[in-house]
């Protein structure tokens, strides 16, 4: 049975045509394989990740490699309009949850 890990990562590379890439966990330096289908909010045929983009992820070790189970893109936008949402997210973070509201669903890490 594989252990599920949570971490913050930086996109090392992502092939938009093929829909997969590698994210490096900033704490463990693990290289984590990511497929476009596990990116939160990916309601398009191919979700996009950019090199050096910061993400939150849940991943596990399977078939001799780390594989992402869920990826949330961190929004570094500091809009004043999002102040109420930031307060709600801080409450969730204190409980150990990180929430992503997608167009199609709600995911938690």
N, C-alpha and C positions, 0 to 999 in steps of 0.2 A: 504494500500500500504506500502511495506517495504522499508526502507532506505538502500541504499548501502553504506557500509563502506570500507575504505582502511586501511590497516595496515601492520605492520611487525610482524611476528609471529615466535614462536619456536615450533617445532614438539614435542608434549607431548608424543604421541605414535602413531604407525601406524602398522596395521596388514596387512602384505604383502599378506597373503593367501586370506583374505577376501576383501582387496582393499580399506580399509577406516581407519580413525583414527581421532585424535583430535590435533588441533593446538591452542596454546594460544597466543592471541594478547598481545604483550609486553607492549602496552600503556594502554589498558583497562582491561587486564586480562580476556577478554571474551574467553570462550572455544568454538572453531569453529570446527564443523564437516567437514571433508574433504573426498571426494570420489576420487579414482584414476583418474576418467575421467576428472576432472577439473584441473589436474596438467599440466602445460605448457610443451609441448614436449612429452606427454605420448602417443607415437605411438605404445607402446607395450601393451600386454593384461593387465598387471598390472604395473602401475608406482610405483616407489619406493621412499619413504620418510624415512629418518633415524631419530631416536630419537635425540633431541636437534639440529636438522638442522634448519637453519635460512631461512625463506621464506618471500616473499611479497605476499599479498593476497587481493582480493576483495571479500567481503562477505556481506550477508544480514540476517535479522531475519525472519524466516519462520517456521511455524508449531512448535512453542514453543522452537526453538533452532536457534543458529547461524549456517549458512551453507555457506561453501566456494563456490563462483561462479567461481573463477579463482585463481590459485596458481602458483607462479614462484619461483623456488629454487634460492636462492642467491648464486652466485659463489664467494667464498672468495679467488679464485686463482688470484694472482697479477703477471701475466705473462707480460713481456715487450712487447711480440708480440701483446698483446691486447690493447696497448696504444691508437691507433687510435679509436678503438671501444669504449674505456672508454671515450674519448673526445666527441664522438657522443652521448653516453648515458648521459653524464653530461648536454649537451644541451637539451635533451629530459626531463631530470629531472627538469631543470629550468622551463620548460613549464608545469610541473605537470604530465608528462607521464613517465612511466617506461616501457621499451620495452624488449620483449623477442622474439628472433628469433628462431623459432622451425624448425625442419626438415620438417614439413608439412605446417606450417602457421606462421604468425606473430601476436602476441597478444600485447595489450597495457593495462597497469593499470594506 
